[in-house]
Amino acid sequence: MFSVCRSGPSGSLSVFAQPLIRASSCTATAALLCPLPRHASRTSARHSSTELKRVLREIIPEKRNLLRSVKKEYGDKHIGEITVNSLLGGMRGQKSMLWDGSQLDPISGIRFHGKTIVECQALLPKADKGGEMLPEAMFWFLLSGKVPTTSEIRAFSTELADKGTLPEYVSTLLDCLPPTLHPMTQISIGVAALNHESEFAYRYQQGLAKADYWEPTFDDAINLIAKLPAMAAKIYQNAYRRGGRVPGSISRTADWALNFSNLLGISSDPDFVDFLRLYLALHGDHEGGNVSAHATHLVGSALSDPYLSYSAGLQGLAGPLHGLAAQEVLRFILSMKDAIPPDYTPHHIERFLWDTINSGRVIPGYGHAALRQPDPRFEALMTYAGGRPAIAQHDPVFRLVLETSEIAPRVLTAHGKTRSPFPNVDAVSGVLMHHFGLTQTMFYTVAFGVSRSIGPLAQLIWDRALGLPIERPRSMCLQSVIASCEVGQ
């Protein structure tokens, strides 16, 4: 195995013929990648969020009792049916997972512990300077079902800041990756590498009672969430600024999104920070059946630690059918802007949409696997943008998004092949990033990955607290499907 590291500001790669070896003979660079004694690498994951852990410890016995009573009273009841179409169609719509934090209603959209997005925006704490709910408050709410106080969230934000610095071995590992490697590959590697300091993995090896699995899982989850902004900013710096130090630093007095913004160094506009707060809170959880959430749950069900589990979730998020829609929308809107005249009318937009459909392509940002109304996350971002004249009145790209959102549903309905012709959150999220100067579209999914951590990791803690089993569905070959159906006739 040979060490491959970026050398110099140009980001060029050099290959050292010396193998990476262990113990005292490691070179200065390679030593950072050598295994450390477990006790030396776990300090940052300890003593996580005493208050939130206390709240959770009080809730767990009641939830465990509820789970036992549900299994005892309703264990043999049917809550749906599996058809051949279910088996062949990606299990779409099939009820087969326990997921407590959020539930998606086809009409009203996502609800977090029964609360709509608008209700969460009113209830959850905000920054001292800013009008949007804090994503760390959303995590607290998803995990506990309780609305935190402002003082609780201020303390939690400080804890995330205290744990936010990347270990040197992870920074070195990221520096050794080719800058041209896809940013989602880089972040999944970085997250998996944090397994080196997993409290859960360490305590499981030492012998840990099953009832206590949740506590080190909690510690790992908090540690991972805290470090994701710094990891994402490091990847941005290496991929798009030829490496070196990131332009900002972590402040103990800043919230999670503000520190992310400072580390990225893309915009000093307070509206960008508020956009990040809203974006990170809205994208955090969307039931458990989406690929990133389900992959995290699936890998975690084998008792893989949160770092390995969420690394798998990130790799699912990197797929074009899951996490790449925001950049596809931006490219689509920019191509429309180039194709229609500067003094365009609604007719020009409608003609462009029909030309897209008639050429066999889709209109990105429209339709959703479960929603049958406009995505409330889209509406929340549009409301945010509508209150800022610099976006709503003076950004021609956003204006096209707004006008397209009024025309596209009519076109898609007339076309007749789309179940849900309404805009989803991707129809605007990437365009708002573009507005604030975040124009590297391959990075959009990384920002999505920072956000999505808060939902699956909250549920992973509950998976361990409730002792949920390893996920192991049965599979069938086509001949078995045919035989089973014919036997039933």
C-alpha positions as CSV (number, residue, x, y, z in Angstrom):
1,M,0.0,0.0,0.0
2,F,1.5,3.4,-1.0
3,S,0.8,6.8,0.3
4,V,-0.7,9.3,-2.2
5,C,-0.8,12.9,-0.9
6,R,-1.3,16.3,-2.4
7,S,1.9,18.2,-2.3
8,G,2.1,22.0,-2.6
9,P,-0.5,24.6,-3.3
10,S,-1.1,23.4,-6.9
11,G,-2.9,20.3,-5.6
12,S,-0.7,18.1,-7.7
13,L,-0.3,14.5,-6.6
14,S,2.8,12.7,-5.6
15,V,3.2,9.0,-4.9
16,F,5.7,8.0,-2.3
17,A,7.3,4.6,-2.8
18,Q,7.4,4.0,1.0
19,P,4.6,1.8,2.2
20,L,2.4,3.1,5.0
21,I,3.7,1.1,8.0
22,R,2.8,1.1,11.6
23,A,4.4,2.1,14.9
24,S,7.4,4.2,15.4
25,S,8.8,3.8,11.9
26,C,6.0,5.7,10.3
27,T,6.9,8.8,8.4
28,A,5.6,12.1,9.7
29,T,2.6,12.1,7.2
30,A,1.9,8.4,7.4
31,A,2.0,8.3,11.2
32,L,-1.1,10.4,11.2
33,L,-2.9,7.5,9.3
34,C,-1.5,4.7,11.6
35,P,-3.9,3.1,14.1
36,L,-3.8,4.8,17.4
37,P,-4.6,3.2,20.8
38,R,-8.4,3.3,21.1
39,H,-8.3,5.3,24.4
40,A,-6.3,8.0,22.7
41,S,-8.8,8.7,19.9
42,R,-12.1,8.8,21.7
43,T,-11.9,11.8,23.8
44,S,-14.0,14.1,21.6
45,A,-16.9,11.7,21.6
46,R,-17.3,11.5,25.4
47,H,-19.7,13.4,27.7
48,S,-22.1,14.4,25.0
49,S,-24.9,16.8,25.6
50,T,-25.6,16.1,29.3
51,E,-29.0,17.8,29.1
52,L,-30.3,16.2,25.9
53,K,-29.0,12.8,27.2
54,R,-30.9,13.4,30.4
55,V,-34.1,14.2,28.5
56,L,-33.7,11.1,26.4
57,R,-32.9,8.9,29.4
58,E,-36.2,9.9,30.9
59,I,-38.2,9.1,27.7
60,I,-36.6,5.8,26.8
61,P,-38.4,3.6,29.5
62,E,-41.8,4.9,28.4
63,K,-41.1,4.3,24.7
64,R,-39.8,0.8,25.5
65,N,-43.0,0.0,27.3
66,L,-45.0,1.3,24.4
67,L,-43.1,-0.9,22.0
68,R,-43.7,-3.9,24.1
69,S,-47.4,-3.2,24.4
70,V,-47.7,-2.6,20.6
71,K,-46.0,-5.9,19.9
72,K,-48.1,-7.8,22.4
73,E,-51.5,-6.3,21.4
74,Y,-51.1,-5.7,17.7
75,G,-48.2,-8.0,16.6
76,D,-50.4,-10.2,14.4
77,K,-52.4,-7.3,12.8
78,H,-52.1,-6.3,9.2
79,I,-51.2,-2.7,8.3
80,G,-50.9,-3.3,4.5
81,E,-50.4,-5.8,1.8
82,I,-47.5,-6.8,-0.4
83,T,-48.3,-7.2,-4.1
84,V,-46.1,-8.3,-6.9
85,N,-45.9,-4.7,-7.9
86,S,-44.6,-3.9,-4.4
87,L,-41.8,-6.5,-4.9
88,L,-40.9,-5.3,-8.4
89,G,-41.4,-1.6,-7.8
90,G,-38.8,-0.8,-5.1
91,M,-41.2,-1.4,-2.2
92,R,-42.7,1.9,-3.0
93,G,-45.5,2.8,-0.5
94,Q,-45.0,-0.4,1.5
95,K,-45.2,0.1,5.2
96,S,-42.2,-1.8,6.6
97,M,-40.1,0.5,8.8
98,L,-40.4,2.1,12.2
99,W,-39.4,5.8,12.0
100,D,-40.5,8.1,14.8
101,G,-39.3,11.6,14.0
102,S,-41.2,12.4,10.9
103,Q,-44.0,11.1,8.7
104,L,-45.0,12.1,5.2
105,D,-48.6,12.8,4.4
106,P,-49.4,12.8,0.6
107,I,-51.5,16.0,1.1
108,S,-50.1,18.0,4.0
109,G,-46.4,16.9,3.4
110,I,-43.8,16.2,6.0
111,R,-44.6,16.4,9.7
112,F,-42.1,16.3,12.5
113,H,-43.7,14.6,15.6
114,G,-47.0,15.7,14.2
115,K,-45.9,19.3,13.6
116,T,-45.9,21.0,10.2
117,I,-42.9,23.0,8.9
118,V,-44.7,26.2,9.6
119,E,-45.5,25.1,13.2
120,C,-41.8,24.1,13.7
121,Q,-40.7,27.5,12.4
122,A,-42.8,29.1,15.0
123,L,-41.9,26.8,17.9
124,L,-38.2,26.0,17.5
125,P,-35.5,28.3,18.9
126,K,-33.7,30.7,16.5
127,A,-30.4,32.5,16.6
128,D,-30.0,35.8,18.4
129,K,-29.6,37.4,15.0
130,G,-31.7,35.5,12.4
131,G,-35.3,34.6,11.8
132,E,-35.1,30.9,10.9
133,M,-35.3,27.9,13.2
134,L,-31.9,26.3,14.1
135,P,-31.2,22.9,12.6
136,E,-29.7,21.7,16.0
137,A,-33.1,22.6,17.5
138,M,-34.7,20.4,14.8
139,F,-32.3,17.5,15.8
140,W,-33.3,17.9,19.5
141,F,-37.0,17.9,18.5
142,L,-36.6,14.9,16.2
143,L,-34.8,12.9,18.9
144,S,-36.8,13.8,22.0
145,G,-40.2,14.9,20.6
146,K,-39.9,17.9,22.9
147,V,-39.4,21.5,22.0
148,P,-36.1,22.7,23.5
149,T,-35.7,26.0,25.3
150,T,-33.5,28.7,23.8
151,S,-31.0,28.2,26.7
152,E,-30.8,24.5,26.0
153,I,-30.1,25.1,22.3
154,R,-27.5,27.7,23.1
155,A,-25.7,25.2,25.2
156,F,-26.1,22.5,22.6
157,S,-24.7,24.8,19.9
158,T,-21.7,25.4,22.0
159,E,-21.2,21.7,22.5
160,L,-21.3,21.1,18.7
161,A,-18.7,23.9,18.3
162,D,-16.5,22.3,20.9
163,K,-16.6,19.0,19.1
164,G,-16.5,20.5,15.6
165,T,-12.7,20.4,14.8
166,L,-11.6,17.5,12.6
167,P,-9.0,15.1,14.0
168,E,-5.6,15.6,12.3
169,Y,-5.7,12.1,10.8
170,V,-9.0,12.9,9.0
171,S,-7.7,16.2,7.7
172,T,-4.6,14.5,6.4
173,L,-6.7,11.7,4.8
174,L,-8.8,14.3,3.0
175,D,-5.7,16.1,1.8
176,C,-4.4,12.9,0.3
177,L,-7.5,12.4,-1.8
178,P,-7.4,13.6,-5.4
179,P,-9.1,17.0,-5.6
180,T,-11.0,15.7,-8.6
181,L,-12.6,12.9,-6.6
182,H,-16.3,13.5,-6.3
183,P,-17.1,15.5,-3.2
184,M,-19.6,12.9,-2.0
185,T,-17.0,10.1,-2.3
186,Q,-14.7,12.3,-0.2
187,I,-17.2,13.0,2.6
188,S,-18.2,9.3,2.8
189,I,-14.6,8.4,3.2
190,G,-14.1,11.0,5.8
191,V,-17.1,10.0,7.8
192,A,-16.2,6.3,7.7
193,A,-12.7,7.2,8.9
194,L,-14.2,8.8,12.1
195,N,-15.0,5.2,13.0
196,H,-11.5,5.2,14.4
197,E,-12.8,7.1,17.4
198,S,-16.2,5.4,17.8
199,E,-17.3,5.2,21.4
200,F,-19.9,2.6,20.4
201,A,-17.4,0.3,18.6
202,Y,-15.0,0.6,21.6
203,R,-17.6,-0.2,24.3
204,Y,-19.2,-3.0,22.3
205,Q,-15.8,-4.7,22.1
206,Q,-15.4,-4.2,25.8
207,G,-18.7,-5.8,26.5
208,L,-21.9,-3.6,26.7
209,A,-25.4,-4.5,27.9
210,K,-27.9,-4.3,25.0
211,A,-30.0,-1.9,27.0
212,D,-27.1,0.5,27.1
213,Y,-26.3,0.5,23.3
214,W,-28.1,3.8,22.8
215,E,-25.7,5.8,25.0
216,P,-22.5,5.4,23.0
217,T,-24.5,5.6,19.8
218,F,-25.8,9.0,21.0
219,D,-22.2,10.1,21.8
220,D,-21.0,9.1,18.3
221,A,-24.0,10.7,16.6
222,I,-23.4,14.0,18.3
223,N,-19.7,13.9,17.5
224,L,-20.4,13.2,13.9
225,I,-23.0,15.9,13.5
226,A,-20.6,18.4,15.1
227,K,-17.8,17.6,12.7
228,L,-19.7,17.5,9.4
229,P,-19.5,21.3,8.7
230,A,-15.7,21.3,9.1
231,M,-15.4,18.2,6.9
232,A,-17.6,19.6,4.2
233,A,-15.7,22.9,4.3
234,K,-12.4,21.1,4.1
235,I,-13.6,19.2,1.0
236,Y,-14.8,22.4,-0.6
237,Q,-11.4,24.0,0.0
238,N,-9.5,21.1,-1.5
239,A,-11.8,20.5,-4.5
240,Y,-12.4,24.1,-5.5
241,R,-9.7,26.3,-4.0
242,R,-6.6,24.2,-4.5
243,G,-6.3,23.2,-0.8
244,G,-4.8,25.0,2.1
245,R,-6.6,26.3,5.2
246,V,-10.3,27.0,5.2
247,P,-11.1,30.7,5.3
248,G,-13.0,30.6,8.5
249,S,-12.9,29.1,12.0
250,I,-15.3,27.6,14.5
251,S,-16.6,29.9,17.2
252,R,-18.1,28.7,20.5
253,T,-20.7,31.5,20.4
254,A,-21.9,30.6,16.9
255,D,-24.7,28.1,16.0
256,W,-24.1,25.1,13.8
257,A,-25.1,26.8,10.5
258,L,-23.2,30.0,11.2
259,N,-20.1,28.0,11.9
260,F,-20.7,26.1,8.6
261,S,-21.0,29.4,6.8
262,N,-17.9,30.8,8.3
263,L,-15.9,27.7,7.5
264,L,-17.0,27.8,3.9
265,G,-16.2,31.5,3.5
266,I,-18.5,31.8,0.5
267,S,-20.7,34.7,1.6
268,S,-20.8,37.1,4.6
269,D,-24.4,38.0,3.9
270,P,-26.5,37.3,7.0
271,D,-29.3,36.2,4.7
272,F,-27.0,33.4,3.5
273,V,-26.6,32.2,7.1
274,D,-30.3,32.3,7.6
275,F,-30.8,30.4,4.3
276,L,-28.4,27.7,5.6
277,R,-30.3,27.4,8.9
278,L,-33.6,26.9,7.1
279,Y,-32.0,24.6,4.4
280,L,-30.3,22.4,7.0
281,A,-33.4,22.1,9.2
282,L,-35.8,21.3,6.2
283,H,-33.6,18.7,4.7
284,G,-32.8,16.8,7.9
285,D,-35.5,14.2,7.9
286,H,-38.1,13.0,5.4
287,E,-39.4,9.6,6.8
288,G,-37.2,6.5,6.8
289,G,-37.9,5.1,3.4
290,N,-35.7,7.4,1.3
291,V,-32.3,5.9,0.2
292,S,-30.0,7.8,2.6
293,A,-32.2,7.3,5.6
294,H,-32.9,3.6,4.9
295,A,-29.3,2.9,4.1
296,T,-28.2,4.4,7.4
297,H,-30.9,2.3,9.2
298,L,-30.1,-0.9,7.4
299,V,-26.3,-0.7,8.0
300,G,-26.9,0.4,11.6
301,S,-29.2,-2.6,12.2
302,A,-26.1,-4.8,11.9
303,L,-24.7,-2.8,14.9
304,S,-22.3,-0.9,12.7
305,D,-21.4,2.4,14.5
306,P,-23.0,5.7,13.4
307,Y,-20.0,6.7,11.4
308,L,-20.1,3.6,9.2
309,S,-23.9,3.7,9.0
310,Y,-24.1,7.3,7.9
311,S,-21.2,6.8,5.5
312,A,-23.5,4.3,3.8
313,G,-26.3,6.8,3.8
314,L,-24.1,9.4,2.2
315,Q,-23.2,7.0,-0.6
316,G,-26.9,6.5,-1.2
317,L,-27.5,10.2,-1.2
318,A,-24.9,10.5,-4.0
319,G,-27.1,8.7,-6.4
320,P,-28.7,10.7,-9.2
321,L,-32.2,9.5,-8.3
322,H,-31.9,10.8,-4.7
323,G,-29.5,13.7,-4.0
324,L,-28.6,15.3,-7.3
325,A,-31.9,17.0,-8.2
326,A,-31.0,20.5,-7.0
327,Q,-28.1,20.9,-9.4
328,E,-30.1,19.4,-12.2
329,V,-32.8,22.0,-11.6
330,L,-30.2,24.8,-11.6
331,R,-28.8,23.6,-14.9
332,F,-32.3,23.3,-16.3
333,I,-33.3,26.9,-15.3
334,L,-30.0,28.3,-16.6
335,S,-30.5,26.6,-19.9
336,M,-34.0,28.0,-20.1
337,K,-32.7,31.4,-19.3
338,D,-30.3,31.1,-22.2
339,A,-32.9,29.7,-24.6
340,I,-35.7,32.3,-24.1
341,P,-35.5,36.0,-25.0
342,P,-34.7,38.5,-22.3
343,D,-38.2,40.0,-22.6
344,Y,-39.8,36.6,-22.3
345,T,-43.5,35.9,-21.6
346,P,-45.2,33.0,-19.9
347,H,-45.7,31.6,-23.4
348,H,-41.9,31.2,-23.9
349,I,-41.6,29.3,-20.6
350,E,-44.5,27.0,-21.5
351,R,-43.0,26.4,-24.9
352,F,-39.6,25.5,-23.4
353,L,-41.3,23.1,-21.0
354,W,-43.2,21.3,-23.8
355,D,-40.1,21.1,-25.9
356,T,-38.4,19.4,-22.9
357,I,-41.1,16.9,-22.5
358,N,-41.5,16.2,-26.2
359,S,-37.8,15.5,-26.5
360,G,-38.1,12.6,-24.0
361,R,-36.6,14.5,-21.0
362,V,-38.2,15.3,-17.6
363,I,-38.7,18.6,-16.0
364,P,-36.5,18.4,-12.9
365,G,-37.8,19.6,-9.6
366,Y,-41.3,18.4,-10.2
367,G,-43.1,15.4,-8.8
368,H,-42.5,13.3,-5.7
369,A,-42.8,9.6,-4.9
370,A,-45.2,10.3,-2.0
371,L,-46.5,13.8,-2.2
372,R,-49.6,14.8,-4.1
373,Q,-49.4,18.5,-3.4
374,P,-46.7,21.2,-3.6
375,D,-43.8,20.2,-1.2
376,P,-44.1,22.3,1.9
377,R,-40.3,22.5,2.0
378,F,-40.5,24.2,-1.4
379,E,-43.1,26.6,0.0
380,A,-40.9,27.4,3.0
381,L,-37.9,28.3,0.9
382,M,-40.1,30.3,-1.5
383,T,-41.5,32.2,1.5
384,Y,-38.0,32.9,2.7
385,A,-36.9,34.2,-0.7
386,G,-40.1,36.2,-1.2
387,G,-39.2,38.2,1.9
388,R,-35.9,39.3,0.5
389,P,-36.1,41.8,-2.4
390,A,-32.5,41.0,-3.5
391,I,-33.8,37.5,-4.4
392,A,-37.5,38.0,-5.1
393,Q,-37.2,41.1,-7.2
394,H,-33.6,41.3,-8.5
395,D,-32.5,37.8,-9.2
396,P,-33.6,36.8,-12.7
397,V,-32.8,33.1,-12.1
398,F,-35.1,33.0,-9.1
399,R,-37.8,34.9,-11.1
400,L,-37.7,32.0,-13.6
401,V,-38.1,29.5,-10.8
402,L,-41.1,31.4,-9.5
403,E,-42.8,31.7,-12.9
404,T,-42.0,28.1,-13.9
405,S,-43.6,26.9,-10.6
406,E,-46.9,28.5,-11.8
407,I,-46.7,27.1,-15.3
408,A,-45.1,23.6,-15.0
409,P,-47.9,22.0,-13.0
410,R,-50.4,22.9,-15.8
411,V,-48.1,21.6,-18.5
412,L,-47.4,18.3,-16.6
413,T,-51.1,17.8,-15.9
414,A,-51.9,18.3,-19.6
415,H,-49.2,15.8,-20.5
416,G,-51.0,13.3,-18.3
417,K,-48.1,11.1,-17.3
418,T,-47.1,12.6,-13.9
419,R,-48.9,11.6,-10.7
420,S,-47.7,14.7,-8.9
421,P,-47.1,17.7,-11.1
422,F,-46.1,20.0,-8.2
423,P,-42.7,21.5,-7.4
424,N,-40.6,19.7,-4.7
425,V,-37.9,21.3,-2.6
426,D,-35.2,20.8,-5.3
427,A,-37.1,23.2,-7.6
428,V,-35.6,26.1,-5.7
429,S,-32.9,25.0,-3.2
430,G,-30.0,24.9,-5.7
431,V,-31.1,28.2,-7.3
432,L,-30.9,29.9,-3.8
433,M,-27.4,28.4,-3.3
434,H,-26.4,29.8,-6.7
435,H,-27.8,33.2,-5.7
436,F,-25.5,33.4,-2.7
437,G,-22.4,32.5,-4.7
438,L,-22.3,28.7,-4.1
439,T,-22.0,27.9,-7.7
440,Q,-20.1,24.6,-7.5
441,T,-23.1,22.3,-8.2
442,M,-21.3,19.1,-7.3
443,F,-21.0,20.4,-3.7
444,Y,-24.8,20.8,-3.3
445,T,-25.2,17.1,-2.4
446,V,-22.5,17.5,0.3
447,A,-24.6,20.3,1.9
448,F,-27.6,18.0,1.6
449,G,-25.5,15.3,3.4
450,V,-24.6,17.7,6.2
451,S,-28.3,18.3,6.7
452,R,-29.6,14.8,6.3
453,S,-27.4,13.6,9.2
454,I,-29.8,14.9,11.8
455,G,-32.8,12.7,10.9
456,P,-31.2,9.2,10.3
457,L,-28.8,9.6,13.3
458,A,-31.6,10.6,15.6
459,Q,-33.5,7.5,14.5
460,L,-30.4,5.3,14.8
461,I,-30.2,6.3,18.5
462,W,-33.8,5.1,18.9
463,D,-33.1,1.9,17.0
464,R,-30.5,1.1,19.7
465,A,-32.6,2.3,22.6
466,L,-35.5,0.1,21.5
467,G,-33.4,-2.8,20.6
468,L,-34.6,-3.1,17.0
469,P,-33.4,-6.2,15.2
470,I,-31.2,-6.5,12.2
471,E,-33.1,-5.9,9.0
472,R,-33.4,-9.1,7.0
473,P,-36.3,-9.2,4.5
474,R,-36.8,-12.2,2.2
475,S,-36.1,-12.1,-1.5
476,M,-37.6,-14.0,-4.4
477,C,-36.6,-14.9,-7.9
478,L,-39.0,-14.3,-10.8
479,Q,-39.8,-18.0,-11.1
480,S,-40.7,-18.1,-7.4
481,V,-43.0,-15.0,-7.9
482,I,-44.8,-16.8,-10.7
483,A,-45.1,-20.0,-8.8
484,S,-46.5,-18.2,-5.7
485,C,-49.1,-16.4,-7.7
486,E,-50.2,-19.5,-9.6
487,V,-50.6,-21.4,-6.4
488,G,-52.9,-18.7,-5.1
489,Q,-55.2,-18.8,-8.1
